[in-house]
Amino acid sequence: MTTTTLSLPAPAKLNLFLHITGRRPDGYHLLQTLFQFLDHGDTLHFTPRNDGELQLLPDLPGVAAEDNLIMRAARLLQRASGTDQGADIRLDKHLPMGGGIGGGSSDAATTLVGLNHLWQTGLTLDQLAELGLQLGADVPVFVRGRAAWAEGVGEQLTPVELDEPWYLVVVPPCHVSTAEIFSDERLTRDTPAITLAAFREHGGRNDCLPVVVARYTEIRNTLILLNNFCEAKMTGTGSCLFGAFPNEREADKVRARLPATLQAFVAKGCNVSPLHALLNKAT
């Protein structure tokens, strides 16, 4: 019997803006943001097993296997679906950890969607997104796979159609702790709510940026550098910074002018996640 391996992308995302509009009694922050995917990310390879075992390779430095979002997602799906199947999972890691571009959340979502497909468990995207929310506020948008206006803690999603420019994404040499940023007393937590129409007309900002640049000189210095070439923004709680360009050539020109020591990549903005584009093509 031949065993088929399913290989799927776990794309990056950008927060095109991020407003913190309040805080719930349980400590979670209320926000408004706009998610768009990139055609760049990690790749996960799933090989089915019929003994119910789950194995993830290779180990991520500093992350215990059972704490890894990929393993947590796989076990969550096993429990929710009642399947007796397992999988060997191999991760090709390209996205930086602590970069604000959704690496761990995207890996978890691709695991839920991919294993649901591989194991034929029959859960709907709504059910998978609900499972994903248990793993992190950003997981549902990756599960649903559509560029989205997000509210609540990031789980109230409204699909949107956006321009799909090319982005230059720069990775400063530091790891940002989301928990530290959200617990910082200097964080603005009372930005008035806006509408999508208002954002399209006036734009928005990232409320986390002042806190992040005050704490991380590497990000402040990279922001100043990138602002020489484009309107530089920060995604999520950082550390990644980005600028939008009308085509790949313009983005590549700026990338070529950055210091060789600074990690950066160019990617196309996508309103449909590359994960879903691939699966839709296959079905």
Protein Blocks (a to p, Z undefined) as FASTA:
>chain_A
ZZddddddddddddfbdcdfbdcfkopacddddddddfbdddddddddfehpacddddde
hiafklpmklmmmmmmmmmnopabdcddddddfbdghklnommmmmmmmmmmmmmmmnon
opafklmmmmmmmnomklmmmmnopacddehjopaccdddddddddddddddbdddfklm
mmpmklcckbccddfklmmmnopadfklmmmmmmmmklmmmmmmmmmmmccddehjbjbd
cdddfbfklmmmmmmmpcfklgcddddddfbdfklmmmmmmZZ
